[in-house]
Amino acid sequence: MKAVIQRVTSASVTIKNQVVASINSGLLILIGIEDTDSQDDIIWLTSKIANLRIFANPSPDLPKGEGAKSNVMNLSLKNIDGDVIIVSQFTLHAQTKKGNRPSYIKAAKPEIAIPIYKNFVSQMELEISEKKVHTGQFGADMKVALVNDGPVTIIIDTKNKG
């Protein structure tokens, strides 16, 4: 399982000109699923993401209001009570070594990926105190918009836990 985690000040998912998910401060998570992904991968990755200390501390030395944060990233999604959008993205498993057309042979087929994706979303809700996690729609043509805060973008692959 691969995840691209982006710290955002806002993000949304639009399908057929209709906004289906929208958040303010929090994380946009793009998730790629392989056939070999397991419940252990889901639990490990959701815990890792929910506890990543990638949000800045409020700084007592700066004036209050917009931008009154230190440069020290010491808070997690849980600490800031942030929002989450999770979007399934099989292209994270693109293999580009041969030729110019990516191969997606490692990406799980929908019959395997959909239950894992749904489980991942449910587990993330548990990790963040049963707060609603917003999603795109599996397999849909989605338009994802975001304002990357920082920018902070982190890539995690459960095959590299070590």
C-alpha positions as a printed NumPy array, in Angstrom:
array([[  0.   ,   0.   ,   0.   ],
       [  1.357,   3.384,  -0.976],
       [  0.144,   6.692,   0.382],
       [  0.838,  10.258,  -0.651],
       [ -0.03 ,  12.475,   2.304],
       [ -0.466,  16.194,   1.699],
       [ -0.962,  18.745,   4.46 ],
       [ -3.664,  21.111,   3.211],
       [ -5.453,  24.271,   4.211],
       [ -8.307,  23.125,   1.962],
       [ -9.094,  20.283,  -0.439],
       [-12.054,  19.011,  -2.42 ],
       [-13.117,  16.245,  -4.772],
       [-15.47 ,  16.94 ,  -7.668],
       [-17.23 ,  14.281,  -9.758],
       [-19.352,  15.27 , -12.776],
       [-19.234,  18.941, -11.745],
       [-20.515,  18.167,  -8.238],
       [-18.351,  18.587,  -5.129],
       [-18.592,  15.266,  -3.257],
       [-16.021,  15.995,  -0.544],
       [-14.549,  19.165,   0.896],
       [-12.333,  19.903,   3.904],
       [-10.428,  22.717,   5.519],
       [ -7.2  ,  22.205,   7.472],
       [ -6.03 ,  18.607,   7.513],
       [ -4.774,  15.917,   5.149],
       [ -5.497,  14.833,   1.616],
       [ -4.435,  11.184,   1.34 ],
       [ -3.995,   9.481,  -2.019],
       [ -3.922,   5.699,  -1.503],
       [ -2.709,   3.   ,  -3.89 ],
       [ -3.602,  -0.615,  -3.101],
       [ -1.823,  -3.847,  -4.106],
       [ -3.14 ,  -7.43 ,  -4.049],
       [ -0.763,  -8.276,  -1.203],
       [ -1.977,  -5.517,   1.149],
       [ -3.364,  -6.802,   4.441],
       [ -5.22 ,  -5.684,   7.561],
       [ -1.814,  -5.279,   9.238],
       [ -0.835,  -2.795,   6.505],
       [ -4.074,  -0.86 ,   7.025],
       [ -3.652,  -0.652,  10.797],
       [  0.028,   0.307,  10.572],
       [ -0.499,   2.952,   7.887],
       [ -3.583,   4.614,   9.395],
       [ -1.837,   4.841,  12.774],
       [  1.311,   6.244,  11.17 ],
       [ -0.636,   8.889,   9.23 ],
       [ -2.863,   9.938,  12.152],
       [  0.178,  10.379,  14.391],
       [  2.608,  12.015,  11.924],
       [  3.847,  15.216,  13.515],
       [  3.606,  17.437,  10.435],
       [  1.522,  20.368,  11.697],
       [  3.169,  23.466,  13.158],
       [  2.893,  24.492,  16.786],
       [  1.187,  27.796,  17.503],
       [  3.949,  30.205,  18.466],
       [  3.446,  32.275,  21.628],
       [  5.949,  34.846,  20.275],
       [  3.969,  35.614,  17.122],
       [  0.82 ,  37.738,  16.912],
       [ -2.429,  35.784,  16.945],
       [ -4.294,  35.142,  13.718],
       [ -3.451,  33.789,  10.27 ],
       [  0.182,  32.748,   9.966],
       [  0.847,  32.818,  13.721],
       [  2.593,  29.459,  13.695],
       [  6.172,  28.489,  14.322],
       [  8.186,  26.564,  11.761],
       [  8.398,  23.575,  14.108],
       [  6.217,  20.691,  12.967],
       [  5.337,  19.01 ,  16.218],
       [  1.597,  18.336,  16.083],
       [ -0.317,  15.458,  14.513],
       [ -3.676,  15.29 ,  12.761],
       [ -5.099,  14.072,  16.082],
       [ -3.638,  17.068,  17.946],
       [ -5.188,  19.632,  15.633],
       [ -8.499,  17.771,  15.149],
       [ -7.898,  18.059,  11.405],
       [-10.066,  16.858,   8.556],
       [ -9.24 ,  14.076,   6.085],
       [-10.06 ,  13.247,   2.477],
       [ -8.968,   9.833,   1.19 ],
       [ -8.845,   9.237,  -2.563],
       [ -8.064,   5.867,  -4.146],
       [ -5.358,   6.227,  -6.795],
       [ -4.118,   3.095,  -8.548],
       [ -1.59 ,   5.145, -10.554],
       [  0.631,   5.298,  -7.454],
       [  1.718,   1.791,  -8.461],
       [  2.807,   2.815, -11.966],
       [  5.917,   1.037, -13.198],
       [  7.86 ,   3.147, -15.677],
       [ 11.107,   1.248, -16.258],
       [ 10.182,   0.003, -19.741],
       [  8.88 ,   2.233, -22.497],
       [  6.754,   5.323, -22.096],
       [  3.426,   3.756, -21.178],
       [  3.219,   3.056, -17.431],
       [  2.274,  -0.444, -16.335],
       [ -0.195,  -0.847, -13.468],
       [  0.293,  -4.593, -13.021],
       [  0.966,  -4.169,  -9.267],
       [ -2.268,  -2.242,  -8.624],
       [ -5.052,  -4.38 ,  -7.166],
       [ -8.127,  -5.069,  -9.285],
       [-11.348,  -3.434,  -8.023],
       [-12.75 ,  -6.65 ,  -6.486],
       [ -9.711,  -6.749,  -4.179],
       [ -9.032,  -3.019,  -3.836],
       [-12.548,  -1.79 ,  -2.951],
       [-12.909,  -3.782,   0.31 ],
       [ -9.359,  -2.802,   1.342],
       [-10.083,   0.854,   0.527],
       [-13.321,   0.837,   2.546],
       [-11.53 ,  -0.846,   5.44 ],
       [ -8.757,   1.768,   5.254],
       [-11.323,   4.589,   5.471],
       [-13.079,   2.93 ,   8.45 ],
       [ -9.775,   2.346,  10.246],
       [ -8.746,   5.981,   9.709],
       [-12.044,   7.104,  11.263],
       [-11.239,   4.963,  14.314],
       [ -7.726,   6.455,  14.494],
       [ -9.077,   9.998,  14.597],
       [-11.72 ,   9.404,  17.255],
       [-14.492,   8.307,  14.889],
       [-14.472,  11.662,  13.109],
       [-15.956,  11.442,   9.596],
       [-13.399,  10.826,   6.878],
       [-14.364,  12.266,   3.493],
       [-13.719,  10.308,   0.306],
       [-13.799,  10.413,  -3.416],
       [-15.582,   7.65 ,  -5.32 ],
       [-13.624,   4.523,  -6.157],
       [-13.048,   4.251,  -9.91 ],
       [-14.694,   7.576, -10.782],
       [-13.148,  10.316, -12.903],
       [-12.403,  12.785, -10.12 ],
       [-11.071,  16.314, -10.054],
       [ -9.043,  16.798,  -6.89 ],
       [ -8.258,  20.354,  -5.811],
       [ -6.032,  21.3  ,  -2.908],
       [ -4.037,  24.056,  -1.322],
       [ -0.893,  22.28 ,  -0.136],
       [  0.174,  23.898,   3.135],
       [  3.914,  24.363,   3.39 ],
       [  4.099,  22.58 ,   1.003],
       [  4.243,  19.374,   3.006],
       [  3.973,  16.132,   1.033],
       [  5.048,  12.758,   2.433],
       [  5.103,   9.393,   0.684],
       [  4.785,   6.162,   2.685],
       [  4.98 ,   2.607,   1.337],
       [  3.931,  -0.189,   3.716],
       [  6.427,  -2.473,   1.953],
       [  9.181,  -0.299,   3.504],
       [  8.128,  -0.313,   7.173],
       [ 11.584,  -1.313,   8.347]])
